[in-house]
Amino acid sequence: MTETLLATLVSGVVLGSLYALMASGLSVVWTTLGVFNFAHGALMMFGAYIAWTVSEAAGLGLPAGILAGTAGAAFAGVVIERLLVRPFYGNRNMLLVTVMTTLAAMIILEKGAQIIWGARLKQLPRLIDGEVSLLGVAISAHEAILLVLAPAVLIAIWRFTVLTNTGRSLRAVGQNQDSAALIGINVPVAFALAFGLSAALAGLTGALLGSIRFITPSMGAEPLVKAMIVVIFGGLGSLGATAGAAYIIGIIEALLILWLGLYWTPFVLFLLMIVVLVFRPNGIFGGRE
Amino acid sequence: MGRLLDVRDLFAGYGPIDVLRGISIHLDAGENIGLFGPNGHGKTTLLQTISGLVRPTSGTITFNGADITTAQPPKIVEAGLVQSPQGNTMFGEMRVQETLELAAFSRRARGKRNDNLRRVFGLFPRLQERGNQRSKTLSGGERQMLSIGAALMCEPGLLMMDEPTLGLSPRLKEELSEAIGKIASDGVPLIVVEQDIEFLLRAADRLYLIEHGEAVQEIDRANAPDHAEIMELYFGKAGA
């Protein structure tokens, strides 16, 4: 019994790592631009396909593939910001308009991937073969790398936003655009940067997930929904809150699958999301207004 | 001595309504000017337009000989024209020192970051004490100090201050007034917006009365009006 529970906890933490990478990307765009990017899952998928193309089709190896997937998604993110988000800055209905334009970006990316890469399932090899024992539970070495890499990337991004001028400028723009402009920060550049960084996180997640699950044009939909649940659960205030919520949701999901099965798990997760929205609309880590 | 800032026949506003209706003001090298007049007549809009946050519909703005009428805010800061806006909380979640360090963002200010930080802390020791606090926890006076401090971190060649003492206690007002005097005597040219003309007459060489989006009167410190005349400027002749 304890062994099953331990195994469940470990798989929950693996899930949580993925959700943390995804959700922190959503959170970066939300806190900087006040836009909810529905194309975030599709950017993850795009990163996975680019990684596959470079790693498998071109035969350059997985590390090059992961780098290319991250960079490719970042580039796509900047293009989406330029073409589908920037024209609506200052629009009174910006939030609503960008819901539609980023949904459009999601559809374009998904259908585009279907045309370019076809409907056949693809998969990436693992970074390292073999297994690692964690708390007596055997997990693949690839998942173990994910466990270490996700917090490392998140800590690096957190340090970036706290210590560097560029990172600080992203936070400043999110808190007060006019004040940021008045101390010489280029607000549109900061927006593009936030979108690029967020998309890079999505692309990295996709490239890593492509070794665990199949790469399909619609593979981003489910992680996007989970990332949404995470940011609602944790609140969109800070990277730390988002990351913490991601691990909690990952573990809850793994436990639910163990106790209730795959069928009822999404139902309970959404129920949880509704309960949080009703009683703690700013998330469990967010302050009350 | 050349002309540092020249604003000519400027029209600007929000949507279809012009707040500025052909305003012209200028500042020569070596002088400080003040803007006063009733609320809602365009003083803040004028500063926002000069800073590039509001787009003018016509007219020209020249700074240091360069046309900046349609320049973006970062370009204007890079040129040295800096604003400390009114009642500004800046970045509520950021710490005071972090905010000041970030304000040396432009290329012109980056190299002088540490010097300017020392200068700001010398001017406002309270900001140094509060260095690790988040900006949203500051009092009104401290926020005003942060706003002016951040503007100084931009290494201004001309500093525009929008009602730096608005809503402050007399004691704090005195403290800020002293600091503003020090900034001016350090050689930073100032444009100060204020309701309090006595305060302005101490800080500025020349004043403009702004009404209905125009500079309707220019007052020299040499022939400054007395209290009764000032009241008249604001409220019109008694019994008229």
Interface residues (C-beta under 8 A of the other chain):
Chain A: V162 N165 R168 S169 R171 A172 Q175 N176 D178 S179 A180 A181 L182 I183 G184 I185 N186 V187
Chain B: S51 G52 L53 Q72 P73 P74 V77 E78 V82 Q83 P85 N88 T89 M90 F91 G92 E93 M94 E98 T99 E101 L102 A103 F105 S106 A109 A150 A151 M153 C154
